[in-house]
């Protein structure tokens, strides 16, 4: 199978043989569709019929005047904003607290990270059930005398996006905590000692030691959370499918509806391209920040 | 004093984090008569009838089997193709290497969500709709660059002298890959297997598009469907959820260290 290792032929052939399996699959099923989605977006194809016509920028013109697209666009940003506040803010605080605790640390960490491995589909089922009008959340609110706050979380336009963002954060915050913890391990213990000697309390040492030392890591978690939350489809689709009406419609669900369900391949692809552009920009930022940190 | 306060707060957070899972397990084990009790009340008379019902009548045995096949093949093949490619990228000299590096880098940026429409057409074009193979190929393609980089970062750490010595002894590249480099990269192998298995096990969107026939469905699609038709079957839904979650939860508990390392390394995807 492999020719004499020293022959010229082997030297030429080996890289091909080693790369071929990965590269073939990768180009056919990942790179090619990425170019295709751009191509589709300039056509009026319905995804089924053999003929498709190039329509220039018509799909993008429609995109810009499509109120639902802009609603989905805005929702995607609101959704990501909420998740960033929780995953970066709360994630940082939890990690900082965990780093100061030795007893039961692994147990606590396990509890916080465990939801990360749960399938978004299962997360959707669990939270859909808990958010029901008579579900666990409202029953718990009633139990502590806050029944005034109880509401049909996923049925109300005011709460649905935030409720889903909370569910998503529940299942992803563990990742932020892990990354922050790794960053905290690099912080010099002596700094805390010095702060302690100077009479700083827990909050002051968090404010003046932990926060500045973690600034690069925070940037990493920020962009990471951003890209991750833009890509979300499963949990929204499996709970509300973008409803009620359009109040939890995000770019991915809207693209799926137009493209896969209504067979508007051209238009759906234009939405896909919008998503591609946003996520690529965020990912490039992420890689640049991380590279800077590695150096 | 503050340490105890921290421990208390963290304890509360930990309990809040696991409580949705615990409530789901409680509900799945309750006889229907106990559903009037609040969700946090543990089941009094444990029953496994809902599991049996979902597993047999609900078709979850079939879904479980499909998911297991796809995820396992995904993980095994991913180890092979990603490590081979990474080996070439690190130890071999050839033209267009930089171009390939950029090509793999692009893969880290492509959001699966954005390209599912053409992906569906390609899989259909190969006649692979409703086959395990179609989903497996798509899974591999969309994650392979992550693992090529993961293996590369391990291979870079292998002393060049070790590689050179094996070459001088007359070993072929494949022998060096197999006997010298791969044994050193065991952590990367474990991480790849776990992460790819997990991603594959948990995915919904690709399976929703590529598996339309019921007997080919995976757990994610099966659960979605079950939820659509049996909206009020709370016990059935929670049993299905637990069935889907148990394998990955067990894997996580056994390999927590590897998971934690892998999830931070593969976080871009």
Interface residues (C-beta under 8 A of the other chain):
Chain A: X1 X2 X5 X10 X12 X14 X15 X18 X19 X21 X22 X23 X25 X26 X27 X28 X29 X30 X31 X32 X33 X34 X36 X37 X40 X47 X94 X97 X98 X100 X101 X103 X104 X107 X108 X110 X111 X112 X113 X114 X115 X116 X117 X118 X119 X120 X121 X122 X125 X126 X127 X128 X129 X130 X135 X136 X139 X140 X143 X170 X174 X175 X178 X179 X182 X201 X202 X224 X227 X230 X231 X232 X233 X234 X237 X238 X252 X255 X256 X259 X260 X265 X268 X269 X272 X273 X275 X276 X279 X280 X283 X284 X286 X287
Chain B: X2 X3 X6 X7 X9 X10 X11 X13 X14 X15 X17 X18 X20 X21 X23 X24 X27 X38 X39 X40 X80 X81 X82 X84 X85 X87 X88 X89 X92 X94 X100 X103 X104 X106 X107 X108 X109 X110 X111 X112 X113 X114 X115 X116 X117 X118 X119 X120 X121 X122 X123 X137 X138 X140 X141 X142 X144 X145 X148 X167 X170 X171 X172 X173 X174 X177 X198 X201 X202 X203 X204 X205 X208 X209 X219 X220 X223 X224 X227 X234 X237 X238 X240 X241 X244 X245 X248 X249 X251 X252 X253 X256 X259 X260 X263 X264 X267 X268
